[in-house]
Amino acid sequence: MPHSSPIATHDQFTVWDIARAALAGLDGQWSAEPGPWWVSSKVQDTAGHSFTVGVDDEGILYVCPEGYVFDRNTAFMYRLTKDDGLAVAAEAVADAIRRLLPLV
């Protein structure tokens, strides 16, 4: 799988771009791997904590602990658009992971 998303520009970014940018807001050793078509990403640390970052059918950005069945009760959901920018989306993902980390 390529190590850069196909359309990472200032105005356009993928979920994998968001996940990679979120790594800067997390303590420890974290990595992000792209999902199919860069519409989801797996974010994990060296201690074995893992989260899925994605966009649901309604275009809502979510963060869900890996291994949980995704639903609106087990995930952090954000109504963001690309107009909000990569930095805002990345901070939302990092914040969700920090909040979910003690629970997994």
C-alpha positions in Angstrom: 0.0 0.0 0.0 1.4 3.5 -0.8 2.7 5.6 2.1 1.1 8.8 1.0 -2.5 9.5 0.2 -3.3 10.3 -3.5 -4.7 13.8 -2.9 -3.1 15.3 0.2 -3.2 19.0 -0.6 -4.0 22.1 1.4 -7.7 22.0 0.6 -8.2 18.3 0.3 -7.2 15.5 2.7 -8.2 11.9 3.5 -9.1 10.2 6.7 -5.6 8.7 6.7 -4.2 12.3 6.5 -6.3 13.2 9.6 -5.1 10.1 11.5 -1.5 10.8 10.7 -1.9 14.4 11.7 -3.5 13.3 15.0 -0.4 11.4 16.0 1.3 14.7 16.9 -1.3 15.2 19.7 -0.8 11.8 21.3 1.8 10.8 23.9 3.9 7.7 23.2 4.7 5.7 20.1 1.7 5.8 17.8 1.4 4.9 14.1 -1.4 5.1 11.5 -2.1 2.7 8.7 -4.5 3.5 5.9 -7.7 1.6 5.2 -9.2 0.9 1.8 -9.4 4.0 -0.4 -8.0 6.1 2.5 -11.5 6.5 3.9 -10.6 4.8 7.2 -7.4 4.4 9.2 -6.1 2.3 12.0 -4.3 4.2 14.7 -2.3 2.1 17.2 0.4 2.4 19.8 3.2 0.1 20.9 1.3 -1.0 24.0 -1.4 -2.6 21.8 -4.1 0.1 21.9 -5.9 0.4 18.6 -8.6 2.6 17.2 -10.4 3.0 13.9 -10.9 6.4 12.4 -13.4 6.7 9.6 -16.3 8.4 8.1 -19.8 6.9 8.2 -22.4 6.9 5.4 -23.6 10.4 6.5 -20.1 11.9 6.2 -19.6 12.1 10.0 -16.0 11.6 11.2 -15.7 8.9 14.0 -13.2 7.3 16.3 -14.0 3.9 17.7 -11.9 1.4 19.7 -10.6 -1.4 17.5 -12.6 -4.6 18.1 -15.8 -2.9 19.0 -18.7 -3.0 16.7 -19.1 0.5 15.4 -22.3 2.2 16.4 -23.2 5.6 17.7 -22.9 4.5 21.3 -19.3 3.2 21.1 -17.7 5.9 19.1 -16.9 9.6 19.2 -18.6 11.3 16.4 -17.8 14.7 14.9 -19.8 16.7 12.4 -16.9 18.3 10.6 -16.4 19.3 7.0 -13.2 19.8 5.0 -13.8 23.5 5.5 -13.0 23.0 9.2 -9.5 22.0 8.1 -7.0 19.3 8.8 -5.8 20.7 12.1 -9.3 20.8 13.6 -10.1 17.3 12.4 -6.7 15.9 13.7 -7.2 17.5 17.1 -10.7 16.0 17.3 -9.3 12.6 16.6 -6.4 13.0 19.1 -8.9 14.2 21.8 -11.2 11.2 21.2 -8.3 8.7 21.4 -7.1 10.4 24.7 -10.7 10.1 26.1 -11.2 6.5 24.9 -7.7 5.2 25.9 -8.5 4.6 29.6 -11.5 2.5 28.6 -9.7 0.0 26.4 
